[in-house]
Amino acid sequence: MTHRASFLAAIAAVSLVTAPAAQAAPAAHAAAASARDLSQTATPEAVGFDSARLKRLDDYMAGVVASGRVAGMTTLLARHGKVVEFKTYGKTSLATGQAMPKDEIFRIYSMSKPLTGVAMMILFEEGKWRLDDPVTRYVPEFKNLKVMVSADKDGKITAVEDMKRPPTMREIMSHTAGFGYGLGDKHPVDKLYREKKVLSATSMHDMIERTAGIPLMYQPGTDWSYSSAVDIQGYIVEKLSGEPFGKFLHDRVFAPLKMNDTGFYTGAAKANRLAALYATDQKTHQMVVADDLFGNTPPDYTRPPVWESGGGGMVSTTSDYARFCQMMLNGGILDGVRILSPASIELMDTNVIPHNVLVNSNGTSVVRFNEAVGFGLDFQVDKDPRAAGSLEGKNTMSWGGAAGTWFWIDPTNDMFMVGMIQRLGGSGGDDLGTMARTLTYQALLHPEK
């Protein structure tokens, strides 16, 4: 049933009830909303799944671990605010052999981005900024940014030009501003990000200054490229709130949502709960212990970082991230605590990439943007999943992390999934997040439940 059909059916139902029943409806609605907090479990059949078909998901993920593609994994599937499955597979570390527990802590890397986006939207709701404001209003260091025009065969930039206009806030929240990242080294701008060690800056402001000295990849708003724009958002949160970025996130997002194990480091007391990090050996394509992170040494998560990366610096647990997803699915509220308004969630879940800018690849060779799949505010947005060749509901929001973590939030089917692994450079086969979607939705035989 579509949202519109559900709305019309609800109106029809209200018109048939007696006055006393109608008066009781708000209380019943409030009770139903308060129950959408993941404190209860549901059998697959109770929320529309077929158990035998859902077992295909479990068998596949167990096989991924058994074949040695990843050391261990957790997955959590929820619908209507109830946990349908919370599974663990394999080991936290091949060296120790410890079985994967449900409260393991993971490096979520780019799954930090939606959390930063929510921090930005809290300030948006307070009137601190607007989508079409120039970024230079908040980051004046970017007033003299140049734009790359050409480069030689060695990848050295040979010509630049002035910006036709500064990037907007909308563009830094949708990766259309033109900033580089440095995760790869094929593009001349990304090469400069690596050379100038933007992601290894000594402070957040140092990161901004290093970024200001590198040309944009293209004129703002004319293309899409995965970028350090969400790290820039973290800097803007600090400036607009007057608080350290991590403190703002803790006080306004993590603590209210009881995401007690989410932050920029574990601390010494929780260090033993951080899963081992593996990588893909480029020669053998086998899984090895990770000792390099995009040209940098992996950080020590037992202590605070030099600066807090909103684009990729956070750690979390499966349960913590599930609470974040449920808040988004609830329209900005969880356990009676409101983080954002429903309208702000809808805004984040709306494609903001202009039609003529939607591109074929996001630079990670994972997502294909087109008329069916776009990007909202720090989330990928699936506008027409069937046209895109997938089974999830319309307006599903999602993203993933460099070590293979994934999540999606499906408002049409009132469900979400979180998956956690720790392997950089792919999982040695089909993308696990993509496979999880197919194997989950093929089991949803009665979405009307």
Contacts in CASP RR format, 6 or more apart in sequence:
PFRMAT RR
TARGET T0000
AUTHOR 0000-0000-0000
METHOD contacts of the structure
MODEL  1
MTHRASFLAAIAAVSLVTAPAAQAAPAAHAAAASARDLSQTATPEAVGFD
SARLKRLDDYMAGVVASGRVAGMTTLLARHGKVVEFKTYGKTSLATGQAM
PKDEIFRIYSMSKPLTGVAMMILFEEGKWRLDDPVTRYVPEFKNLKVMVS
ADKDGKITAVEDMKRPPTMREIMSHTAGFGYGLGDKHPVDKLYREKKVLS
ATSMHDMIERTAGIPLMYQPGTDWSYSSAVDIQGYIVEKLSGEPFGKFLH
DRVFAPLKMNDTGFYTGAAKANRLAALYATDQKTHQMVVADDLFGNTPPD
YTRPPVWESGGGGMVSTTSDYARFCQMMLNGGILDGVRILSPASIELMDT
NVIPHNVLVNSNGTSVVRFNEAVGFGLDFQVDKDPRAAGSLEGKNTMSWG
GAAGTWFWIDPTNDMFMVGMIQRLGGSGGDDLGTMARTLTYQALLHPEK
1 9 0 8 1.000
1 448 0 8 1.000
3 412 0 8 1.000
14 22 0 8 1.000
14 25 0 8 1.000
17 25 0 8 1.000
33 330 0 8 1.000
33 333 0 8 1.000
34 335 0 8 1.000
34 336 0 8 1.000
35 81 0 8 1.000
36 80 0 8 1.000
36 81 0 8 1.000
36 82 0 8 1.000
36 326 0 8 1.000
36 329 0 8 1.000
36 330 0 8 1.000
36 334 0 8 1.000
37 81 0 8 1.000
37 326 0 8 1.000
37 334 0 8 1.000
37 335 0 8 1.000
38 78 0 8 1.000
38 81 0 8 1.000
38 82 0 8 1.000
38 83 0 8 1.000
38 319 0 8 1.000
38 322 0 8 1.000
38 323 0 8 1.000
38 326 0 8 1.000
40 81 0 8 1.000
40 82 0 8 1.000
40 83 0 8 1.000
41 82 0 8 1.000
41 83 0 8 1.000
41 84 0 8 1.000
42 79 0 8 1.000
42 80 0 8 1.000
42 82 0 8 1.000
42 83 0 8 1.000
42 84 0 8 1.000
43 51 0 8 1.000
43 84 0 8 1.000
44 50 0 8 1.000
44 51 0 8 1.000
44 54 0 8 1.000
44 84 0 8 1.000
44 85 0 8 1.000
44 443 0 8 1.000
45 51 0 8 1.000
46 449 0 8 1.000
47 79 0 8 1.000
47 80 0 8 1.000
47 82 0 8 1.000
47 84 0 8 1.000
47 415 0 8 1.000
47 449 0 8 1.000
48 79 0 8 1.000
48 444 0 8 1.000
48 445 0 8 1.000
48 446 0 8 1.000
48 447 0 8 1.000
48 448 0 8 1.000
48 449 0 8 1.000
49 79 0 8 1.000
49 84 0 8 1.000
49 443 0 8 1.000
49 444 0 8 1.000
49 445 0 8 1.000
49 446 0 8 1.000
50 443 0 8 1.000
50 445 0 8 1.000
53 442 0 8 1.000
53 443 0 8 1.000
53 445 0 8 1.000
54 84 0 8 1.000
54 85 0 8 1.000
54 439 0 8 1.000
54 440 0 8 1.000
54 443 0 8 1.000
56 439 0 8 1.000
56 442 0 8 1.000
56 443 0 8 1.000
57 75 0 8 1.000
57 85 0 8 1.000
57 436 0 8 1.000
57 439 0 8 1.000
57 440 0 8 1.000
57 443 0 8 1.000
58 85 0 8 1.000
58 87 0 8 1.000
60 435 0 8 1.000
60 439 0 8 1.000
61 73 0 8 1.000
61 75 0 8 1.000
61 87 0 8 1.000
61 89 0 8 1.000
61 432 0 8 1.000
61 436 0 8 1.000
62 89 0 8 1.000
64 70 0 8 1.000
64 73 0 8 1.000
64 89 0 8 1.000
64 427 0 8 1.000
64 432 0 8 1.000
65 71 0 8 1.000
65 72 0 8 1.000
65 73 0 8 1.000
65 89 0 8 1.000
65 90 0 8 1.000
68 287 0 8 1.000
69 287 0 8 1.000
69 423 0 8 1.000
69 427 0 8 1.000
69 428 0 8 1.000
69 429 0 8 1.000
70 278 0 8 1.000
70 287 0 8 1.000
70 421 0 8 1.000
70 422 0 8 1.000
70 423 0 8 1.000
70 427 0 8 1.000
70 432 0 8 1.000
71 90 0 8 1.000
71 91 0 8 1.000
71 92 0 8 1.000
71 93 0 8 1.000
71 94 0 8 1.000
71 275 0 8 1.000
71 276 0 8 1.000
71 278 0 8 1.000
71 287 0 8 1.000
71 422 0 8 1.000
71 423 0 8 1.000
72 88 0 8 1.000
72 89 0 8 1.000
72 90 0 8 1.000
72 91 0 8 1.000
72 92 0 8 1.000
72 100 0 8 1.000
72 275 0 8 1.000
72 421 0 8 1.000
72 422 0 8 1.000
73 87 0 8 1.000
73 88 0 8 1.000
73 89 0 8 1.000
73 90 0 8 1.000
73 100 0 8 1.000
73 419 0 8 1.000
73 420 0 8 1.000
73 421 0 8 1.000
73 432 0 8 1.000
74 86 0 8 1.000
74 87 0 8 1.000
74 88 0 8 1.000
74 89 0 8 1.000
74 100 0 8 1.000
74 102 0 8 1.000
74 104 0 8 1.000
74 318 0 8 1.000
74 418 0 8 1.000
74 419 0 8 1.000
74 420 0 8 1.000
75 85 0 8 1.000
75 86 0 8 1.000
75 87 0 8 1.000
75 89 0 8 1.000
75 318 0 8 1.000
75 417 0 8 1.000
75 418 0 8 1.000
75 419 0 8 1.000
75 420 0 8 1.000
75 436 0 8 1.000
76 83 0 8 1.000
76 85 0 8 1.000
76 86 0 8 1.000
76 87 0 8 1.000
76 318 0 8 1.000
76 319 0 8 1.000
76 322 0 8 1.000
76 417 0 8 1.000
76 418 0 8 1.000
76 419 0 8 1.000
77 83 0 8 1.000
77 84 0 8 1.000
77 85 0 8 1.000
77 86 0 8 1.000
77 415 0 8 1.000
77 416 0 8 1.000
77 417 0 8 1.000
77 440 0 8 1.000
78 84 0 8 1.000
78 322 0 8 1.000
78 325 0 8 1.000
78 326 0 8 1.000
78 415 0 8 1.000
78 416 0 8 1.000
78 417 0 8 1.000
79 413 0 8 1.000
79 414 0 8 1.000
79 415 0 8 1.000
80 414 0 8 1.000
80 415 0 8 1.000
81 326 0 8 1.000
81 329 0 8 1.000
81 414 0 8 1.000
83 322 0 8 1.000
86 102 0 8 1.000
86 318 0 8 1.000
86 319 0 8 1.000
88 99 0 8 1.000
88 100 0 8 1.000
88 101 0 8 1.000
88 102 0 8 1.000
88 104 0 8 1.000
89 100 0 8 1.000
90 99 0 8 1.000
90 100 0 8 1.000
91 97 0 8 1.000
91 98 0 8 1.000
91 99 0 8 1.000
91 100 0 8 1.000
92 98 0 8 1.000
92 99 0 8 1.000
92 100 0 8 1.000
92 101 0 8 1.000
92 104 0 8 1.000
92 275 0 8 1.000
92 276 0 8 1.000
93 275 0 8 1.000
93 276 0 8 1.000
94 276 0 8 1.000
95 276 0 8 1.000
96 276 0 8 1.000
100 275 0 8 1.000
101 273 0 8 1.000
102 318 0 8 1.000
102 319 0 8 1.000
103 261 0 8 1.000
103 273 0 8 1.000
103 317 0 8 1.000
103 319 0 8 1.000
104 273 0 8 1.000
104 274 0 8 1.000
104 275 0 8 1.000
104 317 0 8 1.000
104 318 0 8 1.000
104 420 0 8 1.000
105 261 0 8 1.000
105 266 0 8 1.000
105 270 0 8 1.000
105 273 0 8 1.000
105 274 0 8 1.000
105 275 0 8 1.000
105 315 0 8 1.000
105 316 0 8 1.000
105 317 0 8 1.000
106 274 0 8 1.000
106 275 0 8 1.000
106 315 0 8 1.000
106 316 0 8 1.000
106 317 0 8 1.000
106 318 0 8 1.000
106 403 0 8 1.000
106 405 0 8 1.000
106 420 0 8 1.000
106 421 0 8 1.000
106 422 0 8 1.000
107 274 0 8 1.000
107 275 0 8 1.000
107 277 0 8 1.000
107 301 0 8 1.000
107 313 0 8 1.000
107 315 0 8 1.000
107 403 0 8 1.000
107 422 0 8 1.000
108 312 0 8 1.000
108 313 0 8 1.000
108 314 0 8 1.000
108 315 0 8 1.000
108 316 0 8 1.000
108 321 0 8 1.000
108 401 0 8 1.000
108 403 0 8 1.000
108 405 0 8 1.000
108 420 0 8 1.000
109 311 0 8 1.000
109 312 0 8 1.000
109 313 0 8 1.000
109 400 0 8 1.000
109 401 0 8 1.000
109 402 0 8 1.000
109 403 0 8 1.000
109 405 0 8 1.000
110 311 0 8 1.000
110 312 0 8 1.000
110 399 0 8 1.000
110 400 0 8 1.000
110 401 0 8 1.000
110 402 0 8 1.000
111 312 0 8 1.000
111 314 0 8 1.000
111 316 0 8 1.000
111 321 0 8 1.000
111 399 0 8 1.000
111 400 0 8 1.000
111 401 0 8 1.000
111 405 0 8 1.000
111 406 0 8 1.000
111 407 0 8 1.000
112 230 0 8 1.000
112 309 0 8 1.000
112 310 0 8 1.000
112 311 0 8 1.000
112 312 0 8 1.000
112 313 0 8 1.000
112 314 0 8 1.000
113 230 0 8 1.000
113 310 0 8 1.000
113 311 0 8 1.000
113 312 0 8 1.000
113 378 0 8 1.000
113 399 0 8 1.000
114 324 0 8 1.000
114 378 0 8 1.000
114 379 0 8 1.000
114 397 0 8 1.000
114 399 0 8 1.000
115 249 0 8 1.000
115 253 0 8 1.000
115 262 0 8 1.000
115 310 0 8 1.000
115 314 0 8 1.000
115 324 0 8 1.000
116 230 0 8 1.000
116 233 0 8 1.000
116 234 0 8 1.000
116 237 0 8 1.000
116 249 0 8 1.000
116 310 0 8 1.000
116 311 0 8 1.000
116 378 0 8 1.000
117 173 0 8 1.000
117 230 0 8 1.000
117 233 0 8 1.000
117 348 0 8 1.000
117 377 0 8 1.000
117 378 0 8 1.000
118 253 0 8 1.000
118 324 0 8 1.000
118 339 0 8 1.000
118 340 0 8 1.000
118 348 0 8 1.000
119 233 0 8 1.000
119 234 0 8 1.000
119 237 0 8 1.000
119 245 0 8 1.000
119 248 0 8 1.000
119 249 0 8 1.000
119 252 0 8 1.000
119 253 0 8 1.000
120 129 0 8 1.000
120 173 0 8 1.000
120 233 0 8 1.000
120 234 0 8 1.000
120 236 0 8 1.000
120 237 0 8 1.000
120 377 0 8 1.000
120 378 0 8 1.000
121 340 0 8 1.000
121 344 0 8 1.000
121 347 0 8 1.000
121 348 0 8 1.000
121 377 0 8 1.000
122 252 0 8 1.000
122 253 0 8 1.000
122 339 0 8 1.000
122 340 0 8 1.000
123 129 0 8 1.000
123 237 0 8 1.000
123 240 0 8 1.000
123 241 0 8 1.000
124 130 0 8 1.000
124 131 0 8 1.000
124 344 0 8 1.000
125 340 0 8 1.000
125 341 0 8 1.000
125 344 0 8 1.000
128 240 0 8 1.000
128 241 0 8 1.000
129 137 0 8 1.000
129 138 0 8 1.000
129 169 0 8 1.000
129 236 0 8 1.000
129 240 0 8 1.000
130 169 0 8 1.000
131 168 0 8 1.000
131 169 0 8 1.000
131 170 0 8 1.000
131 173 0 8 1.000
131 352 0 8 1.000
132 168 0 8 1.000
132 169 0 8 1.000
132 170 0 8 1.000
133 168 0 8 1.000
133 169 0 8 1.000
134 165 0 8 1.000
134 166 0 8 1.000
134 167 0 8 1.000
134 168 0 8 1.000
134 169 0 8 1.000
135 142 0 8 1.000
135 166 0 8 1.000
135 167 0 8 1.000
135 168 0 8 1.000
135 169 0 8 1.000
135 171 0 8 1.000
135 172 0 8 1.000
135 177 0 8 1.000
135 232 0 8 1.000
135 236 0 8 1.000
136 142 0 8 1.000
136 143 0 8 1.000
136 166 0 8 1.000
138 169 0 8 1.000
138 236 0 8 1.000
138 239 0 8 1.000
138 240 0 8 1.000
139 208 0 8 1.000
139 232 0 8 1.000
139 235 0 8 1.000
139 236 0 8 1.000
139 239 0 8 1.000
141 208 0 8 1.000
141 209 0 8 1.000
141 211 0 8 1.000
141 212 0 8 1.000
142 166 0 8 1.000
142 167 0 8 1.000
142 208 0 8 1.000
142 211 0 8 1.000
142 212 0 8 1.000
143 166 0 8 1.000
144 212 0 8 1.000
145 163 0 8 1.000
145 166 0 8 1.000
145 212 0 8 1.000
145 213 0 8 1.000
145 215 0 8 1.000
145 216 0 8 1.000
146 160 0 8 1.000
146 161 0 8 1.000
146 162 0 8 1.000
146 163 0 8 1.000
146 215 0 8 1.000
146 216 0 8 1.000
147 160 0 8 1.000
147 161 0 8 1.000
147 162 0 8 1.000
147 163 0 8 1.000
147 215 0 8 1.000
147 216 0 8 1.000
147 217 0 8 1.000
147 218 0 8 1.000
147 219 0 8 1.000
148 157 0 8 1.000
148 159 0 8 1.000
148 160 0 8 1.000
148 188 0 8 1.000
148 189 0 8 1.000
148 215 0 8 1.000
148 216 0 8 1.000
148 217 0 8 1.000
148 218 0 8 1.000
149 158 0 8 1.000
149 159 0 8 1.000
149 160 0 8 1.000
149 161 0 8 1.000
150 157 0 8 1.000
150 158 0 8 1.000
150 159 0 8 1.000
151 157 0 8 1.000
151 158 0 8 1.000
151 188 0 8 1.000
152 158 0 8 1.000
155 188 0 8 1.000
155 191 0 8 1.000
156 188 0 8 1.000
157 188 0 8 1.000
157 189 0 8 1.000
157 192 0 8 1.000
157 215 0 8 1.000
160 215 0 8 1.000
163 216 0 8 1.000
163 219 0 8 1.000
163 220 0 8 1.000
164 219 0 8 1.000
164 220 0 8 1.000
165 220 0 8 1.000
166 220 0 8 1.000
167 176 0 8 1.000
167 177 0 8 1.000
167 178 0 8 1.000
167 179 0 8 1.000
167 216 0 8 1.000
167 220 0 8 1.000
167 221 0 8 1.000
168 177 0 8 1.000
168 220 0 8 1.000
168 221 0 8 1.000
170 176 0 8 1.000
170 352 0 8 1.000
170 377 0 8 1.000
171 177 0 8 1.000
171 178 0 8 1.000
171 220 0 8 1.000
171 221 0 8 1.000
171 229 0 8 1.000
172 179 0 8 1.000
172 229 0 8 1.000
172 230 0 8 1.000
172 232 0 8 1.000
172 233 0 8 1.000
173 229 0 8 1.000
173 230 0 8 1.000
173 233 0 8 1.000
173 352 0 8 1.000
173 376 0 8 1.000
173 377 0 8 1.000
173 378 0 8 1.000
174 224 0 8 1.000
174 352 0 8 1.000
174 353 0 8 1.000
174 375 0 8 1.000
174 376 0 8 1.000
174 377 0 8 1.000
174 378 0 8 1.000
175 224 0 8 1.000
175 225 0 8 1.000
175 226 0 8 1.000
175 227 0 8 1.000
175 229 0 8 1.000
175 362 0 8 1.000
175 375 0 8 1.000
176 220 0 8 1.000
176 221 0 8 1.000
176 222 0 8 1.000
176 223 0 8 1.000
176 224 0 8 1.000
176 353 0 8 1.000
176 357 0 8 1.000
177 216 0 8 1.000
177 220 0 8 1.000
177 221 0 8 1.000
177 227 0 8 1.000
177 229 0 8 1.000
178 216 0 8 1.000
178 217 0 8 1.000
178 218 0 8 1.000
178 220 0 8 1.000
178 221 0 8 1.000
178 223 0 8 1.000
178 225 0 8 1.000
178 227 0 8 1.000
179 211 0 8 1.000
179 216 0 8 1.000
179 217 0 8 1.000
179 225 0 8 1.000
179 227 0 8 1.000
179 228 0 8 1.000
179 229 0 8 1.000
179 232 0 8 1.000
180 187 0 8 1.000
180 189 0 8 1.000
180 190 0 8 1.000
180 193 0 8 1.000
180 214 0 8 1.000
180 216 0 8 1.000
180 217 0 8 1.000
180 225 0 8 1.000
180 227 0 8 1.000
180 228 0 8 1.000
181 190 0 8 1.000
181 193 0 8 1.000
181 199 0 8 1.000
181 225 0 8 1.000
181 226 0 8 1.000
181 227 0 8 1.000
181 228 0 8 1.000
182 190 0 8 1.000
182 191 0 8 1.000
182 193 0 8 1.000
182 194 0 8 1.000
182 198 0 8 1.000
182 199 0 8 1.000
182 228 0 8 1.000
182 294 0 8 1.000
183 190 0 8 1.000
183 226 0 8 1.000
183 294 0 8 1.000
183 402 0 8 1.000
184 190 0 8 1.000
184 194 0 8 1.000
184 294 0 8 1.000
185 191 0 8 1.000
185 194 0 8 1.000
187 217 0 8 1.000
187 225 0 8 1.000
189 214 0 8 1.000
189 215 0 8 1.000
189 216 0 8 1.000
189 217 0 8 1.000
192 214 0 8 1.000
192 215 0 8 1.000
193 199 0 8 1.000
193 214 0 8 1.000
193 228 0 8 1.000
194 294 0 8 1.000
194 295 0 8 1.000
196 210 0 8 1.000
196 213 0 8 1.000
196 214 0 8 1.000
197 210 0 8 1.000
197 296 0 8 1.000
198 207 0 8 1.000
198 210 0 8 1.000
198 211 0 8 1.000
198 214 0 8 1.000
198 228 0 8 1.000
199 207 0 8 1.000
199 228 0 8 1.000
199 231 0 8 1.000
199 294 0 8 1.000
199 296 0 8 1.000
199 309 0 8 1.000
200 296 0 8 1.000
201 207 0 8 1.000
201 210 0 8 1.000
201 306 0 8 1.000
201 307 0 8 1.000
202 306 0 8 1.000
202 307 0 8 1.000
203 306 0 8 1.000
203 307 0 8 1.000
204 231 0 8 1.000
204 234 0 8 1.000
204 235 0 8 1.000
204 238 0 8 1.000
204 245 0 8 1.000
204 307 0 8 1.000
204 308 0 8 1.000
205 235 0 8 1.000
206 307 0 8 1.000
207 228 0 8 1.000
207 231 0 8 1.000
207 235 0 8 1.000
207 307 0 8 1.000
208 232 0 8 1.000
208 235 0 8 1.000
211 228 0 8 1.000
211 232 0 8 1.000
217 223 0 8 1.000
217 225 0 8 1.000
218 225 0 8 1.000
221 354 0 8 1.000
221 357 0 8 1.000
222 357 0 8 1.000
223 357 0 8 1.000
223 359 0 8 1.000
224 353 0 8 1.000
224 357 0 8 1.000
224 358 0 8 1.000
224 359 0 8 1.000
224 362 0 8 1.000
224 369 0 8 1.000
224 375 0 8 1.000
225 362 0 8 1.000
225 363 0 8 1.000
226 362 0 8 1.000
226 363 0 8 1.000
226 364 0 8 1.000
228 311 0 8 1.000
230 310 0 8 1.000
230 311 0 8 1.000
230 312 0 8 1.000
230 378 0 8 1.000
231 309 0 8 1.000
231 310 0 8 1.000
231 311 0 8 1.000
231 312 0 8 1.000
233 310 0 8 1.000
233 311 0 8 1.000
233 378 0 8 1.000
234 245 0 8 1.000
234 308 0 8 1.000
234 310 0 8 1.000
235 245 0 8 1.000
237 245 0 8 1.000
237 248 0 8 1.000
237 249 0 8 1.000
238 244 0 8 1.000
238 245 0 8 1.000
238 248 0 8 1.000
241 248 0 8 1.000
243 251 0 8 1.000
244 308 0 8 1.000
245 308 0 8 1.000
245 310 0 8 1.000
246 263 0 8 1.000
246 264 0 8 1.000
246 308 0 8 1.000
249 263 0 8 1.000
250 263 0 8 1.000
252 339 0 8 1.000
253 259 0 8 1.000
253 324 0 8 1.000
253 339 0 8 1.000
254 260 0 8 1.000
254 262 0 8 1.000
254 263 0 8 1.000
254 320 0 8 1.000
256 337 0 8 1.000
256 339 0 8 1.000
257 320 0 8 1.000
257 323 0 8 1.000
257 324 0 8 1.000
257 327 0 8 1.000
257 334 0 8 1.000
257 335 0 8 1.000
257 337 0 8 1.000
257 339 0 8 1.000
258 323 0 8 1.000
258 335 0 8 1.000
259 316 0 8 1.000
259 320 0 8 1.000
259 321 0 8 1.000
259 323 0 8 1.000
259 324 0 8 1.000
260 320 0 8 1.000
261 270 0 8 1.000
261 273 0 8 1.000
261 315 0 8 1.000
261 316 0 8 1.000
261 317 0 8 1.000
261 320 0 8 1.000
262 314 0 8 1.000
262 315 0 8 1.000
262 316 0 8 1.000
262 317 0 8 1.000
262 320 0 8 1.000
262 321 0 8 1.000
262 324 0 8 1.000
263 314 0 8 1.000
263 315 0 8 1.000
263 316 0 8 1.000
264 304 0 8 1.000
264 305 0 8 1.000
264 308 0 8 1.000
264 309 0 8 1.000
264 313 0 8 1.000
264 314 0 8 1.000
264 315 0 8 1.000
265 301 0 8 1.000
265 302 0 8 1.000
265 303 0 8 1.000
265 304 0 8 1.000
265 305 0 8 1.000
265 315 0 8 1.000
266 273 0 8 1.000
266 274 0 8 1.000
266 301 0 8 1.000
266 302 0 8 1.000
266 315 0 8 1.000
267 301 0 8 1.000
267 302 0 8 1.000
267 303 0 8 1.000
268 302 0 8 1.000
268 303 0 8 1.000
271 301 0 8 1.000
271 302 0 8 1.000
274 301 0 8 1.000
274 315 0 8 1.000
275 420 0 8 1.000
275 422 0 8 1.000
276 289 0 8 1.000
276 422 0 8 1.000
277 289 0 8 1.000
277 290 0 8 1.000
277 298 0 8 1.000
277 403 0 8 1.000
277 422 0 8 1.000
277 423 0 8 1.000
277 424 0 8 1.000
278 287 0 8 1.000
278 288 0 8 1.000
278 289 0 8 1.000
278 290 0 8 1.000
278 422 0 8 1.000
278 423 0 8 1.000
278 424 0 8 1.000
279 287 0 8 1.000
279 288 0 8 1.000
279 289 0 8 1.000
279 290 0 8 1.000
279 291 0 8 1.000
279 292 0 8 1.000
279 423 0 8 1.000
279 424 0 8 1.000
279 425 0 8 1.000
280 286 0 8 1.000
280 287 0 8 1.000
280 288 0 8 1.000
280 423 0 8 1.000
280 424 0 8 1.000
280 425 0 8 1.000
280 426 0 8 1.000
280 428 0 8 1.000
281 287 0 8 1.000
281 288 0 8 1.000
285 428 0 8 1.000
287 423 0 8 1.000
287 428 0 8 1.000
290 298 0 8 1.000
290 424 0 8 1.000
291 297 0 8 1.000
291 298 0 8 1.000
292 298 0 8 1.000
293 299 0 8 1.000
293 402 0 8 1.000
293 424 0 8 1.000
294 402 0 8 1.000
299 305 0 8 1.000
299 313 0 8 1.000
301 315 0 8 1.000
305 313 0 8 1.000
312 401 0 8 1.000
312 402 0 8 1.000
317 420 0 8 1.000
318 418 0 8 1.000
318 419 0 8 1.000
318 420 0 8 1.000
321 407 0 8 1.000
321 418 0 8 1.000
321 420 0 8 1.000
322 416 0 8 1.000
322 418 0 8 1.000
323 334 0 8 1.000
325 407 0 8 1.000
325 409 0 8 1.000
325 416 0 8 1.000
325 418 0 8 1.000
326 334 0 8 1.000
326 416 0 8 1.000
327 333 0 8 1.000
327 334 0 8 1.000
327 339 0 8 1.000
328 345 0 8 1.000
328 397 0 8 1.000
328 409 0 8 1.000
328 416 0 8 1.000
329 409 0 8 1.000
329 411 0 8 1.000
329 414 0 8 1.000
329 415 0 8 1.000
329 416 0 8 1.000
331 340 0 8 1.000
331 341 0 8 1.000
331 342 0 8 1.000
331 345 0 8 1.000
332 338 0 8 1.000
332 339 0 8 1.000
332 340 0 8 1.000
332 341 0 8 1.000
332 342 0 8 1.000
332 344 0 8 1.000
332 345 0 8 1.000
333 339 0 8 1.000
347 377 0 8 1.000
348 376 0 8 1.000
348 377 0 8 1.000
348 378 0 8 1.000
348 379 0 8 1.000
348 397 0 8 1.000
349 376 0 8 1.000
349 379 0 8 1.000
349 381 0 8 1.000
349 395 0 8 1.000
349 397 0 8 1.000
349 411 0 8 1.000
350 376 0 8 1.000
350 377 0 8 1.000
350 381 0 8 1.000
351 374 0 8 1.000
351 375 0 8 1.000
351 376 0 8 1.000
351 381 0 8 1.000
351 383 0 8 1.000
352 375 0 8 1.000
352 376 0 8 1.000
352 377 0 8 1.000
353 369 0 8 1.000
353 374 0 8 1.000
353 375 0 8 1.000
353 376 0 8 1.000
355 371 0 8 1.000
358 369 0 8 1.000
358 370 0 8 1.000
358 371 0 8 1.000
358 374 0 8 1.000
359 369 0 8 1.000
360 368 0 8 1.000
360 369 0 8 1.000
360 370 0 8 1.000
361 367 0 8 1.000
361 368 0 8 1.000
361 369 0 8 1.000
362 368 0 8 1.000
362 369 0 8 1.000
366 431 0 8 1.000
367 373 0 8 1.000
367 380 0 8 1.000
368 388 0 8 1.000
369 375 0 8 1.000
370 388 0 8 1.000
371 383 0 8 1.000
371 384 0 8 1.000
371 387 0 8 1.000
372 382 0 8 1.000
372 383 0 8 1.000
372 384 0 8 1.000
372 385 0 8 1.000
372 387 0 8 1.000
372 388 0 8 1.000
372 389 0 8 1.000
373 380 0 8 1.000
373 381 0 8 1.000
373 382 0 8 1.000
373 383 0 8 1.000
373 384 0 8 1.000
373 388 0 8 1.000
374 380 0 8 1.000
374 381 0 8 1.000
374 382 0 8 1.000
374 383 0 8 1.000
375 381 0 8 1.000
378 399 0 8 1.000
379 397 0 8 1.000
379 398 0 8 1.000
379 399 0 8 1.000
380 397 0 8 1.000
380 398 0 8 1.000
380 399 0 8 1.000
381 395 0 8 1.000
381 396 0 8 1.000
381 397 0 8 1.000
382 388 0 8 1.000
382 390 0 8 1.000
382 392 0 8 1.000
382 393 0 8 1.000
382 394 0 8 1.000
382 395 0 8 1.000
382 396 0 8 1.000
382 398 0 8 1.000
383 394 0 8 1.000
383 395 0 8 1.000
384 394 0 8 1.000
385 391 0 8 1.000
385 392 0 8 1.000
385 393 0 8 1.000
385 394 0 8 1.000
385 396 0 8 1.000
390 434 0 8 1.000
390 437 0 8 1.000
390 438 0 8 1.000
390 441 0 8 1.000
391 437 0 8 1.000
391 438 0 8 1.000
391 441 0 8 1.000
391 442 0 8 1.000
392 408 0 8 1.000
392 410 0 8 1.000
392 412 0 8 1.000
392 413 0 8 1.000
392 437 0 8 1.000
392 441 0 8 1.000
393 410 0 8 1.000
393 412 0 8 1.000
393 413 0 8 1.000
394 412 0 8 1.000
395 411 0 8 1.000
395 412 0 8 1.000
396 408 0 8 1.000
396 409 0 8 1.000
396 410 0 8 1.000
396 411 0 8 1.000
396 412 0 8 1.000
397 408 0 8 1.000
397 409 0 8 1.000
397 411 0 8 1.000
398 406 0 8 1.000
398 407 0 8 1.000
398 408 0 8 1.000
398 409 0 8 1.000
399 406 0 8 1.000
399 407 0 8 1.000
400 406 0 8 1.000
400 407 0 8 1.000
402 424 0 8 1.000
402 425 0 8 1.000
403 421 0 8 1.000
403 422 0 8 1.000
403 423 0 8 1.000
403 424 0 8 1.000
404 421 0 8 1.000
404 422 0 8 1.000
404 423 0 8 1.000
404 424 0 8 1.000
404 426 0 8 1.000
404 427 0 8 1.000
404 432 0 8 1.000
405 418 0 8 1.000
405 419 0 8 1.000
405 420 0 8 1.000
405 421 0 8 1.000
406 417 0 8 1.000
406 418 0 8 1.000
406 419 0 8 1.000
406 432 0 8 1.000
406 433 0 8 1.000
406 436 0 8 1.000
407 416 0 8 1.000
407 417 0 8 1.000
407 418 0 8 1.000
407 419 0 8 1.000
408 416 0 8 1.000
408 417 0 8 1.000
408 437 0 8 1.000
409 416 0 8 1.000
410 416 0 8 1.000
413 444 0 8 1.000
413 447 0 8 1.000
415 444 0 8 1.000
417 436 0 8 1.000
417 437 0 8 1.000
417 440 0 8 1.000
419 432 0 8 1.000
419 433 0 8 1.000
419 436 0 8 1.000
421 427 0 8 1.000
421 432 0 8 1.000
END
